[in-house]
Amino acid sequence: MVNLVINRTFDGYMTEIETIYGQLEKILDIKIEPAPDEWDRLFNVDFYIKINDKYIGLQIKPVNEGIQLPEIYKERAIQEETHQKIH
C-alpha cells in the first residue's frame, strides 16, 4: 500500500513538471515558477506566473478514470475557497 501511494505521488509530481515546463511554459512563452511551500499549504497553488507586481497562481490536478464527478466538484469548492485567501 505504501509503495502504491509513493508511486502515485511521484507520478503526479512528474505529470505536474511535464505539464508546466514541458507544455504550458512553451505555449505561453513565459516563465512559470514553483510556488513556495507556504503558498501550496495556504492557497493550494503549485506554480505561479509573475506579471509586474501581480501573480497568477496555478494548481495542477491529474485527470484519470478513477476520479468521480462529485469528487471533482468537491475539490473545486475547496480550491476556490483557498484561492480567495490569496487576494
CORBELVEN-V809012 format. One line per field, one symbol per residue. ss: DSSP state (H for helix, E for strand, - for the rest). psi: psi as a letter, one per 30 degrees, with the letter a starting at -180 (. if undefined). burial: 1 if it has 16 or more other ideal C-beta (glycine too) atoms within 10 Angstrom, else 0. Layout:
BEGIN
ss: ???
psi: ???
burial: ???
END
This chain:
BEGIN
ss: -HHHHHHHHHHHHHHHHHHHHHHHHHHH----EE--HHHHHHH---EEEEE--EEEEE----------HHHHHHHHHHHHHHHHH--
psi: eeeeeeeeeeeeeeeeeeeeefdeeeefhkkkkkkleeeeeefhkellkkjcglkjkkkkkkklffkleeeeeeeeeeeeeeefff.
burial: 000000000000001100110001100000010110001000111111100000001110000000000000000000000100000
END
